[in-house]
Amino acid sequence: MKWLLRRCTVCGRYTLRRDKCPVCGGPVRVPHPPRFSPDDRFLRYKYEMLKRAGIIPP
């Protein structure tokens, strides 16, 4: 299922457009976090990449 709702990263308004915000012209992105599953086969690799990026402490 594709998310329809997008949020502008500049002004914070919600829109259905996929390319840019109709109000300020800023970029838009999906405001929802990605799905999480404890049975994810690649969870170990995702945590390792987050540690290397410095997003989570080692």
N, C-alpha and C positions, 0 to 999 in steps of 0.2 A: 504494500500500500504506500503510495506516495503522499507525503504531507503537502497540503495545499497552502496552508498559512505560512507566510514569511514575515520576518521582522527586519526593519531597516537598522543597520548598524550605526548610522549617524544620528537620526532623529528619534528612533525607537518606535515608530509607528508600524502597525501591522498592515499587510497588503496581500493580495493574491498574485501579484505580478512576480515573475521569476527573475527578471533581469535587473531592475533597479527600482528604487522608491519613486512613486509618482509625485510625491510632495517635494523632496529635496534632491532626488537624483542619486542618492547614496546606494551602496551595495546592500543587497538583502541576503538573509540566510535563514535557515530553518531554526526556530527558537526552541525546539524540543531536544532533549538529550538523546543520544543513541540508545537503543534497547540494550539491556543487560541481561545476560543469562549465566547462571553459575555453571552450566554445563558446556560453556563455550570452549571449544577445542583450542582456540588460539589465545585464550585469556592470559596465559603465561607470557606470550610474546608481546601482547599489548601493554602489560604492566612493565615489562623490560624497556619498551620504547618510551613509556612515560617517565621511568626513572632516568633514562639517558637524556631525555629532554629537560629534566629538572623540574617537571611539573609536580611529581610526588617525591618525597624524600627517600633516599636509598635505604 
